[in-house]
């Protein structure tokens, strides 16, 4: 069996790796190619290009990389037309993947999109393109599946792979031993994001927030984790410049241990907020972006909340600070409020546990089963030779 996959983010790389592992349980001679990262390649995936080329965030920023993105999509399209996979799975990256999926589906290749775009929040008319581009949508969250059913798009709610990976009762003591941290000290985790632009827009305000927390409570210490050596270097340099005496420990590739070891987390909006929820840690969520991007986004994104914990609960469980509202004064007060009121943490833990249980559905296995069922029941469509390259 041949499967094509395109994943353009570290979170998608992890989802893809778990999917490949589950597919191999039934398809031992599986061949998987396309675009992915180190986690997928560890499962025998063959990537024909560097995943970093697709890791571009924002509404405006991708325009500066448009020529390369067009070239990359053409390269991938030609690859899949030549290799003729039994199914193509686009993981997240909807602005890139949906266009590719539409062309591949016209060429007769069954299409699955794994991780719904936020079509329920903005650009709702994309549902028309999605209906034309995919044979099956796999969603991570239940409210997303409801939206697709209402719009007559085939959908399967598979749950979130992270909810399967992360234990229901994380062990803070063990995490601190693993990271060689003091057992009784109060630790605040500082997680400014995995993308270069997130470091650019959030690192300074996160560092100043940490400094202000330390000024107000000298008993607190800080931990942080970077996704790779490059992000680590960028953030550490800013820390040394802005707060040279801040008691902070740096780790690379150990974000889950850092979350588990922390008492409270300052985190960039995105997948990391869900991970923090699954580790049952109180958090303060922040996000900043380019000024023009924000001005556009605020007019087209229709959401009450930006953080996944609040979206999943449909209530403001944890504080959110966006753009100019993300100030060191506000965020330090919110972080210290959690430390000073442990009863709030206990209440959050109970609500986070309920959400965790809802999302724990053996996602990778469920997704693999849905994909295999689609392949076994769906006849091919179109004619590859008629599609322009």
N, C-alpha and C positions, 0 to 999 in steps of 0.2 A: 504494500500500500504506500502511495506517495501523498504526502501532505505538504502544502505550501503554507508558510506562516510569515507574517510581517509584524514585528513588535518594535516600537521606537523609543521606549522609555525603560528605565530600570524596573519599574513595577510590572510593565508588560513582559519584560524578559523573565521575571520570576513566575508570572502566570503561565507563560509559554513553556517554561521548563517543567512545571508540574503537569501541564497538559500532555506534553510529550511522554513523560514518565507513565502517566495513566494510559495513554494510547498504546504504549509498548506492552502493557499487560495482556492485551488481546491481539496485538499485531507485532510479533517479534521481528518481522522483516521490514519494519517501518523505515521509510526514507523521508526525512524532513529537511526542507531547504527554504531559503528566503532571506529574511533580515532579522537578526536577533543579537543577543549579547552573550556574555560569558556563562550565565546560568543555563541558557538554552543549549549552548555549545557543549556544556558538560553532560548533556543528555544525548549527544550524538548529532545535534543540529548542525547543518552546514550553512553558514551565513555568507552571502555573496558580496556583502558590503559592510561598512562600519556602521553600527547602530547609532552612533553619535550624530551622524548626518541628519537623522530624523528628530533628534532631541532639541527642538526649537519651540519655545513657548511664546504665548502672547497673541494678540490680534494683529499687531503691526510687524513685529520682529520677523515672522516667517517670510515677509516680502523681501527682506534683504538677502534671503537664501533661496529665493524662488527658482533661479536657474538650476541650482544644484538639486533642489527637490524635484523639479520636473525631469531632470536627467536621471535621478535615482528611480523615480516611478516608471519611466520608460524602460530602464534596465531591468527592473523587477518584472514588469509586464512581459517583456521578451523572454525572460528566463522561464516564467511559468507557462507561456504559450509553447515553448520548446519542450519543457519537461512534462507538461500535461498532468498536474497533480489530480488525484481523485477528489480532493476537496481543498479549498483555500480558507485559511482562518486569519482574518485581520484582527489583531489585538490592539484595542484602543486606537490612538492617533487617527481619529475619524476624518479630519480634513485631508489627510494623506490617503488613508486606506479606502474610504468610500468611493473615491474616484477610480482607484485601482480595481476595487471589487466590482464596480459597475461594468467596466470593460471586460474583466475576466468572466463575469456571469454571462455576458453576451457571447463570449467565446465558448460557452457550454460547461464551464467549471462551476460546481456547486460552491456556494459562498456562505460562510459563517462569520459573523462579526461578534467578537468576544469582548465584553466591556462596553456598555452602551454609552454613546456620546450624551452630553447633558441636553438632549433635545427637549426634555420636559421643562427645562429652565430657560432656554433661549434658542432663537432660530428654529422655532417649532415646525416651520415648513420643510425642514430637512427630512421630516418623516416621509415625504413623498419620494425623495431620492433614496432613502434607506429601503423603502418598500421595493424599489426597482433594483437595488444593488445587492440585497441579501436574501438568502433562502431561509436563514435562521438567525435570530438575535439571541445571544446568551447574556443575561444580565446578572450583575453581582448583588443587586438590591431588589427587594420585593416591589417597592413602589414603581420602579422602572418597568417591570414586567406588566404591571397593571396598565401603564401608559400604552405599551405596544399592543396589548390585547384590545384596548379601546380603539386603536387605529388599525386593527386587523393585520398586524405584522406577526408572522410566526415567531414565537418567543419561548424561551425556557429560563426560568430563574434557577440559577445553579448555586447561589450562595457565593461567599468570598473565600478564596483559597487561604487568605491570611487567618480567617476565623477557624480554619481546620488546623493550621500550623501552630498557632499560639494557644497555649494551655488556658483553660477556663480560670485557673487560679495560678497566676504567675508567682514566682518565688523571688521576692526582693532580696532576701538574704543571700541566696545562691548567686544572684547576679552581681551583688557587691563583692562577694568572695572572688568571683571570676574576674572582675575588673580591678581587684585589689583596692577597694574603697573602704573607708571607715564605716563600721556597722551602724553606728548611732548618729552620724552626722546627717543633717538635712541637706539633700542634694536637689538642685534645680537643673534639669536637662535643657540645654539650649540647642534647638534643631532648626537651623535657618534654611534648610532645603537641599535638594540634590542637584539642581540646575545652576548653571553659571549666573543666569539673570536673577535667580532668587538670592544667591549670595550677594550679588551687586546691590540689590534693592533692600535687603533685609539684614545683612550682617551688621551694619553699623548700629541700627536701632536695637537689634537684639543684644549686642555687646553693651551698649549704653544702659539698656534695661537691666542686664545682669549687674553692672557696676552700681546702679542705683539700689538694687536689691541688697547688695553687699554693704553699701553705705548705711542702709536702714537696719540691717541685721548681719553683723559680722560673723555670726555662727554658721551661716549658710555657705555652701560651696557649690561648684558648678561642674557639669560634665557635658561633653558634646561628642557627636560621632559624625564623621564625613563618609560619603559613599565611596570615595576613592582618594588617592594621594593628592590629586590636583585640587579637589574641593577642600581637602584638609589644609593644604598649603595656603590657599586663598583666605580661608577663615582664620587660621592661626596668625597669619601676618597682620590682619586687621585687629585681632585681639591684642597682640603685642604692641601695636601702635596706639590703640585707643584706651586700653586698660591693662597696662603692663604688669600690674600687681594683682590682677583678678585671680582668685584661687580656682583655676579651671583645669580639668584634665581632658586631653584630647584622645579620641579613639578613631580608628579607621575601620569601616565595615562592621561595626558592632552596635548599630542603632537599636536593635531589639534588646540587647543587654543593657544599654544605657537607659532605655525607656523603663525596663523592669527594675532597674536600680534606683530610679529617681523617685522623689516624693511628689514633684509637680513638674510639668513640662511646658516650655515655651516653644511653640511649633508653628511652622508655616502651613497654611491651608493646603490640603491635598491628601494623598494616601497616608502620609505620616499621622494625620489626625485620627484616621481609622485605626492604625496600629497602636497609637497611644490609648485609644478607647479599649482595644482588645487586651491591652496590658493593665487596664483598670486604673489608669493614672489620671488625676485631674490635670487639666491643661488650659492654657491661654493660647488662642489661635490668632495669628496675624497674617496679613498679606499686603504687599505693596508691589506696584508695577510701574511701568513707564507712564508718565502723566497723560499722554495722548491716548494710550491704550485704556487707561482707567476711565477717561471721559467718554470713550466710545462704549466701554463695557457697562457703565452705570446706566446707560440708556437702553441697552438691549437685553441685559440679564435680569430676569424677573424671579428673584429668590428672596425669601425671608432671611435665609442664613447662608453662609459660605462654608462652614465647617461640616464635615460628614456626621459627627456625633449629633449636631443640632438638626441636620436634615433628616437623619434616620429617626430621631425621636420626635421630630416636628415640634420642638420647643427649644428654648435657649438653655441648654444644659450647661454650657461652658462659654465664657466671654469671648467675643470676637472683636478684633480691631483691624480696620481696613484703611489703607492709604494714609491720609493725614491724621486719621484717628489712631494710628498705631504709633503712640508716643511712649517713651521710656517711663514717664510718670504714671500713665494709665496702666501700662502692662506690668510694671513692678508692683503697683498696688494690688492688682488682680492676682499675681503670683503669690505674694505674701499673704493675701487674704486666705488662700487655700492652706498655707502652712500654719496660719494662726487659728484656723477653724477646722480641725480634723473631722468634725461631724459632717461637714459639706463633702469631704472626700468619701466618707462612708456611704452617704446617700447616692453619690455619683457611681460608686462601685456597684451598687445594686442595680441601677438602671443600665450601666454598661454591660453587666452580666446578662441581662435580659436580651439586649441587642445582640450580644455575642452568640447566644444560643439560637437566635433567629437566623443568623447568617451562617451557622455551622451546618453545612449540608453535604459535606464531602464534594466540594465544588469541582475539583479537577476530574474526579471519577464521573460525576454527573455530566460535566461538559463533554468528556470523552464519549460517554454513552450516547449523548444527544447527537454528536458529530457522526459517530459510526452508524447510528440509526438513519440519519439523513442520507449518508452515502449509500446504504444498502437499499433504500426505498426510492431514491430520486433518480429518474432517467436524465441523461445528459441533455443539454440544451444548446442550440445554436451551432455555428460552424466556425471553428478557430481560424480557418483559412480566410474567412471573410472579414476578419477584424484588422483594422489598420494598426501597424506597429509604430 
